[in-house]
């Protein structure tokens, strides 16, 4: 894992914690991620040898309902706008 992947993974973990997800290091050296309801979502190695592991982690989190725009913050919610008759 390159240092870029490591820092991106740490930023992702920080965003998860801000969204009230639980991220902890297990005894095996793998990171464990739980959703806010307490369901274990995934585990990921602390230093992955696969260059695609960060993308796979993002995919798993997206499937579990976590939305992240990659810049360390949740995307903004845009309110629905009704079309007004002229």
C-alpha positions as CSV (number, residue, x, y, z in Angstrom):
1,X,0.0,0.0,0.0
2,X,1.4,3.4,-0.9
3,X,1.4,6.3,1.5
4,X,-1.3,7.9,-0.7
5,X,-3.6,4.9,-0.1
6,X,-2.8,4.9,3.6
7,X,-3.7,8.6,4.0
8,X,-6.8,8.2,1.8
9,X,-7.8,5.2,4.0
10,X,-7.3,7.3,7.2
11,X,-9.4,10.1,5.7
12,X,-12.1,7.6,4.9
13,X,-12.0,6.3,8.5
14,X,-12.3,9.8,9.8
15,X,-15.3,10.5,7.7
16,X,-16.9,7.2,8.9
17,X,-16.4,8.2,12.5
18,X,-17.9,11.6,11.9
19,X,-21.0,9.8,10.4
20,X,-21.2,7.7,13.7
21,X,-19.8,4.5,12.2
22,X,-17.4,2.5,14.4
23,X,-13.9,1.8,13.2
24,X,-11.5,-0.3,15.3
25,X,-8.3,-2.2,14.9
26,X,-8.8,-5.9,15.7
27,X,-6.3,-8.2,17.3
28,X,-5.5,-9.7,13.9
29,X,-4.3,-6.3,12.6
30,X,-7.4,-5.9,10.4
31,X,-9.7,-2.9,10.6
32,X,-13.3,-3.7,11.5
33,X,-16.1,-1.3,10.5
34,X,-19.6,-1.3,12.0
35,X,-22.6,0.8,10.8
36,X,-24.4,3.1,13.3
37,X,-26.9,0.3,14.1
38,X,-24.0,-1.9,15.3
39,X,-23.9,-4.3,12.4
40,X,-20.4,-5.4,11.3
41,X,-20.1,-4.3,7.7
42,X,-16.6,-5.3,6.7
43,X,-13.0,-6.0,7.7
44,X,-10.0,-4.7,5.8
45,X,-6.3,-5.3,6.3
46,X,-4.2,-2.5,7.8
47,X,-1.7,-2.7,4.9
48,X,-3.2,-4.3,1.9
49,X,-1.0,-5.7,-0.8
50,X,-3.7,-5.4,-3.4
51,X,-3.6,-2.0,-5.1
52,X,-7.4,-2.1,-5.6
53,X,-8.2,-2.7,-1.9
54,X,-9.2,0.9,-1.2
55,X,-11.6,0.9,-4.1
56,X,-13.1,-2.4,-2.9
57,X,-13.5,-1.0,0.6
58,X,-15.3,2.1,-0.8
59,X,-17.5,-0.2,-2.8
60,X,-18.4,-2.3,0.2
61,X,-19.2,0.8,2.3
62,X,-21.3,2.3,-0.5
63,X,-23.3,-0.9,-0.7
64,X,-23.8,-0.7,3.0
65,X,-25.3,2.8,2.7
66,X,-22.3,5.1,3.4
67,X,-22.0,8.0,1.0
68,X,-18.7,9.7,0.8
69,X,-17.5,12.1,-1.9
70,X,-13.8,11.4,-1.4
71,X,-12.9,14.8,0.0
72,X,-13.5,14.0,3.7
73,X,-17.0,15.2,3.9
74,X,-20.5,13.9,3.3
75,X,-22.2,15.2,0.1
76,X,-24.7,18.0,0.6
77,X,-28.4,17.2,0.5
78,X,-30.2,19.3,-2.1
79,X,-33.8,19.9,-1.2
80,X,-36.4,18.9,-3.8
81,X,-37.7,21.9,-5.6
82,X,-41.2,21.9,-7.0
83,X,-41.8,23.4,-10.4
84,X,-44.0,26.4,-9.9
85,X,-46.5,27.1,-12.7
86,X,-45.9,30.4,-14.4
